[in-house]
């Protein structure tokens, strides 16, 4: 299939040189099947020399480097690359990717073009975690956002004075979380429309790219970007597809841990960001109501 379609892969880099390099290399090695493919690497204010190391890699005509002076968070970091791909490169298909993903599927671009030609606006691939062989797409969202917000508020308040309470409360909520993960793994076997997609790899095309100057809700710093995106897309009647015809491999998750510095700081930051993002999810639910995935 040869269409000359302009496809841009946006990789959000933060701290970890090896993961980002592996992601770039895996995409650059893919057969393009006539597509015009670009890779946009966005450094999200790493400040540890890893971005400078990336700049020292052998030049490749399809790789573009962007640099944010500070960490803008996940959504705004991705939006930096999305805007560049859309406005400067003229891409009509834009894939936002975590830097700890690799694409081993040799016909990935060919399959992507076929899916895009069907008119879908937001597409999610099968995301396979290498270490555990688990599948994390499509997502099964939390059933009650208000209860989730209150849970994080209680944990955060208790954790401030009794750090050990975090593990106890976290353990008590593991069963519900595991049930959603297991459901996601089962759903990953077949295609589904109008479902919530995992944010590690989101592909935008057709009406979404033509109409939207940003991909993700920039009010968030980390977490629940997928919930806001799904609700927004359903309100705007964008066509969403999860498809196992596309597959990416999730190799790690080092950046978040590296950035936190220590376990306690990481947990405090995680709770803060969960609560901050959930406020916007709750605001949208109050204003527009809530859409549920059509499994």
C-alpha positions as CSV (number, residue, x, y, z in Angstrom):
1,X,0.0,0.0,0.0
2,X,1.7,3.2,-1.1
3,X,-0.1,6.5,-0.3
4,X,2.6,9.0,0.5
5,X,0.9,9.6,3.8
6,X,2.8,11.9,6.2
7,X,3.3,10.0,9.5
8,X,5.0,11.6,12.5
9,X,6.0,9.6,15.6
10,X,6.4,11.9,18.6
11,X,8.6,10.5,21.4
12,X,8.6,12.3,24.8
13,X,12.1,12.1,26.2
14,X,12.8,12.5,29.9
15,X,16.1,11.6,31.6
16,X,16.6,8.1,30.1
17,X,18.9,8.2,27.1
18,X,19.0,4.4,26.5
19,X,15.2,4.0,26.3
20,X,14.7,6.9,24.0
21,X,17.5,5.8,21.7
22,X,16.0,2.3,21.5
23,X,12.6,3.8,20.6
24,X,14.1,6.0,17.9
25,X,16.1,3.1,16.4
26,X,13.1,0.8,16.3
27,X,11.0,3.3,14.4
28,X,13.8,4.4,12.0
29,X,14.3,0.7,11.1
30,X,10.7,0.2,10.0
31,X,9.8,-0.3,6.3
32,X,7.8,2.8,5.3
33,X,5.7,1.3,2.4
34,X,5.9,4.6,0.6
35,X,4.8,6.7,3.6
36,X,6.7,9.9,4.5
37,X,7.8,9.1,8.0
38,X,9.2,11.6,10.6
39,X,10.3,11.1,14.2
40,X,10.0,14.1,16.6
41,X,11.9,13.8,19.9
42,X,10.7,16.2,22.6
43,X,13.0,16.6,25.5
44,X,10.9,17.6,28.5
45,X,13.5,19.6,30.4
46,X,15.6,16.6,31.4
47,X,18.6,18.6,32.6
48,X,20.8,15.6,33.2
49,X,22.8,15.6,29.9
50,X,20.7,12.9,28.2
51,X,19.2,15.3,25.7
52,X,22.7,16.5,24.7
53,X,23.7,12.8,24.2
54,X,20.8,12.3,21.9
55,X,21.9,15.3,19.8
56,X,25.3,13.6,19.4
57,X,23.8,10.6,17.7
58,X,24.5,10.3,13.9
59,X,22.3,12.6,12.0
60,X,19.2,11.1,10.4
61,X,17.1,13.2,8.0
62,X,13.8,12.0,9.5
63,X,14.6,12.8,13.1
64,X,13.7,16.2,14.6
65,X,14.7,17.3,18.1
66,X,12.7,19.8,20.3
67,X,13.7,21.0,23.7
68,X,11.5,22.3,26.5
69,X,13.4,24.3,29.1
70,X,11.5,22.8,31.9
71,X,9.4,19.7,32.5
72,X,6.0,20.7,31.2
73,X,4.3,17.4,32.3
74,X,3.1,14.6,30.1
75,X,0.3,16.3,28.3
76,X,2.0,19.6,27.5
77,X,5.3,17.8,26.6
78,X,3.4,15.6,24.1
79,X,1.5,18.7,22.9
80,X,4.8,20.3,22.0
81,X,5.6,17.5,19.6
82,X,2.0,17.2,18.3
83,X,1.9,20.9,17.3
84,X,5.3,20.7,15.6
85,X,4.3,17.5,13.7
86,X,1.0,19.1,12.6
87,X,2.0,22.6,11.9
88,X,5.6,22.5,10.9
89,X,5.8,19.0,9.3
90,X,2.3,18.9,7.9
91,X,1.7,15.4,9.3
92,X,-1.8,13.9,8.8
93,X,-1.1,11.0,11.2
94,X,0.6,11.7,14.5
95,X,1.5,8.9,17.0
96,X,2.4,10.0,20.5
97,X,4.7,7.5,22.2
98,X,6.3,7.0,25.6
99,X,10.1,6.7,25.2
100,X,10.1,3.2,26.8
101,X,8.2,1.7,23.8
102,X,9.8,-0.1,20.9
103,X,8.1,-1.0,17.6
104,X,9.1,-4.5,16.4
105,X,6.2,-5.1,14.1
106,X,7.7,-4.9,10.6
107,X,4.5,-4.0,8.8
108,X,3.4,-1.5,11.5
109,X,3.2,1.5,9.1
110,X,1.5,-0.5,6.4
111,X,-1.2,-1.7,8.9
112,X,-1.5,1.9,10.3
113,X,-2.2,3.3,6.9
114,X,-4.9,0.7,6.4
115,X,-6.6,1.5,9.7
116,X,-6.4,5.3,9.0
117,X,-8.0,4.8,5.6
118,X,-11.0,3.4,7.4
119,X,-11.7,6.9,8.8
120,X,-10.8,6.5,12.5
121,X,-9.7,9.6,14.3
122,X,-8.0,8.2,17.4
123,X,-6.3,4.8,17.3
124,X,-4.7,2.7,20.0
125,X,-2.4,-0.3,19.4
126,X,-1.9,-3.5,21.4
127,X,0.6,-2.5,24.2
128,X,2.5,-5.5,25.5
129,X,4.6,-5.2,28.6
130,X,7.8,-7.2,27.9
131,X,8.5,-8.1,31.5
132,X,5.1,-9.5,32.4
133,X,3.7,-10.3,29.0
134,X,0.5,-8.3,29.9
135,X,-1.7,-6.3,27.6
136,X,-2.7,-2.8,28.8
137,X,-4.9,-1.6,26.0
138,X,-7.8,-0.7,25.9
139,X,-8.2,0.8,29.3
140,X,-11.0,0.0,31.7
141,X,-11.6,3.3,33.5
142,X,-12.3,3.7,37.2
143,X,-16.0,3.2,37.8
144,X,-16.5,6.2,40.2
145,X,-14.2,9.2,39.8
146,X,-15.4,10.9,43.0
147,X,-14.6,7.9,45.1
148,X,-11.2,7.7,43.5
149,X,-10.5,11.3,44.3
150,X,-11.6,10.9,47.9
151,X,-9.4,7.7,48.1
152,X,-6.3,9.7,47.0
153,X,-7.2,12.5,49.4
154,X,-7.4,10.2,52.4
155,X,-4.2,8.4,51.4
156,X,-2.3,11.7,50.9
157,X,-3.4,13.1,54.2
158,X,-2.5,10.0,56.1
159,X,0.8,9.6,54.3
160,X,1.9,13.0,55.4
161,X,2.0,11.8,59.0
162,X,2.2,8.1,58.7
163,X,4.1,7.0,55.5
164,X,3.5,3.3,56.3
165,X,-0.3,3.7,55.8
166,X,0.3,4.1,52.0
167,X,1.1,0.4,51.5
168,X,-1.8,-0.8,53.7
169,X,-4.4,1.3,51.9
170,X,-2.8,0.6,48.5
171,X,-3.0,-3.1,49.3
172,X,-6.6,-2.9,50.2
173,X,-7.5,-1.4,46.8
174,X,-5.4,-3.8,44.8
175,X,-8.3,-6.2,44.0
176,X,-10.3,-3.6,42.1
177,X,-7.3,-2.5,40.2
178,X,-6.3,-6.0,39.3
179,X,-9.9,-6.7,38.0
180,X,-9.6,-3.7,35.6
181,X,-6.1,-4.9,34.4
182,X,-7.4,-8.4,33.8
183,X,-10.4,-7.0,31.9
184,X,-8.1,-4.9,29.8
185,X,-6.0,-8.0,28.9
186,X,-9.1,-9.9,27.8
187,X,-10.4,-7.0,25.7
188,X,-7.0,-6.6,24.0
189,X,-7.6,-9.7,21.9
190,X,-10.2,-8.1,19.6
191,X,-10.9,-4.7,18.0
192,X,-13.2,-2.3,19.9
193,X,-14.6,1.0,18.9
194,X,-15.4,3.9,21.3
195,X,-13.1,2.7,24.1
196,X,-10.7,4.5,26.4
197,X,-7.1,4.1,25.1
198,X,-3.9,3.8,27.1
199,X,-1.8,7.0,26.9
200,X,1.5,5.2,26.3
201,X,0.7,5.2,22.6
202,X,-2.0,7.3,21.0
203,X,-2.4,7.8,17.3
204,X,-4.3,10.7,15.9
205,X,-5.5,11.0,12.3
206,X,-8.3,12.3,10.0
207,X,-10.8,14.7,11.6
208,X,-8.9,14.9,14.9
209,X,-5.7,16.2,13.3
210,X,-7.5,18.5,11.0
211,X,-9.5,20.0,13.8
212,X,-7.4,19.9,16.9
213,X,-4.4,22.1,17.6
214,X,-3.5,20.1,20.7
215,X,-3.8,16.4,21.4
216,X,-4.1,16.2,25.3
217,X,-5.6,18.4,28.0
218,X,-2.7,20.6,29.0
219,X,-4.2,21.4,32.4
220,X,-2.9,18.1,33.7
221,X,0.7,17.3,34.6
222,X,0.5,13.6,35.0
223,X,-2.3,10.9,35.1
224,X,-5.8,10.7,33.8
225,X,-5.0,12.3,30.4
226,X,-6.7,9.2,28.8
227,X,-10.0,9.8,30.8
228,X,-10.2,13.4,29.7
229,X,-9.3,12.5,26.1
230,X,-11.9,9.7,25.9
231,X,-14.7,12.0,27.3
232,X,-13.7,14.8,24.9
233,X,-13.6,12.6,21.9
234,X,-17.0,11.1,22.7
235,X,-18.5,14.6,23.1
236,X,-17.0,15.6,19.7
237,X,-18.0,12.3,18.0
238,X,-14.5,11.4,17.0
239,X,-14.2,7.8,15.9
240,X,-12.0,5.8,18.3
241,X,-10.5,2.4,17.6
242,X,-8.4,-0.1,19.6
243,X,-6.9,-2.6,17.2
244,X,-4.5,-5.6,17.8
245,X,-3.5,-5.2,14.2
246,X,-0.9,-2.7,15.5
247,X,1.5,-3.7,18.3
248,X,4.1,-1.9,20.4
249,X,6.3,-3.3,23.1
250,X,6.6,-1.6,26.5
251,X,10.1,-2.2,27.8
252,X,10.4,-0.3,31.0
253,X,9.2,2.7,32.9
254,X,12.4,4.1,34.3
255,X,11.9,7.8,33.8
256,X,9.2,8.3,36.4
257,X,11.2,6.6,39.1
258,X,14.4,8.4,38.2
259,X,12.7,11.8,38.3
260,X,11.2,11.3,41.8
261,X,14.5,10.9,43.4
262,X,13.3,8.7,46.3
263,X,10.4,6.5,47.0
264,X,8.6,8.8,49.5
265,X,8.9,11.9,47.2
266,X,7.6,9.8,44.3
267,X,4.6,8.6,46.2
268,X,3.7,12.2,47.4
269,X,4.1,13.5,43.8
270,X,2.0,10.6,42.4
271,X,-0.9,11.3,44.9
272,X,-0.7,15.1,44.2
273,X,-0.9,14.6,40.4
274,X,-3.7,12.1,40.6
275,X,-5.8,14.5,42.6
276,X,-5.0,17.5,40.4
277,X,-6.0,15.6,37.2
278,X,-9.1,14.1,38.8
279,X,-10.5,17.6,39.6
280,X,-10.7,18.3,35.8
281,X,-12.3,14.9,35.2
282,X,-14.9,15.6,37.8
283,X,-15.5,19.1,36.4
284,X,-16.1,17.6,32.9
285,X,-18.4,14.9,34.4
286,X,-20.5,17.5,36.2
287,X,-20.8,19.7,33.2
288,X,-21.3,17.2,30.4
289,X,-22.2,13.9,32.1
290,X,-20.1,10.8,31.6
291,X,-19.6,8.5,28.6
292,X,-18.7,4.8,29.2
293,X,-16.7,2.6,26.8
294,X,-18.7,0.4,24.5
295,X,-17.3,-3.0,25.2
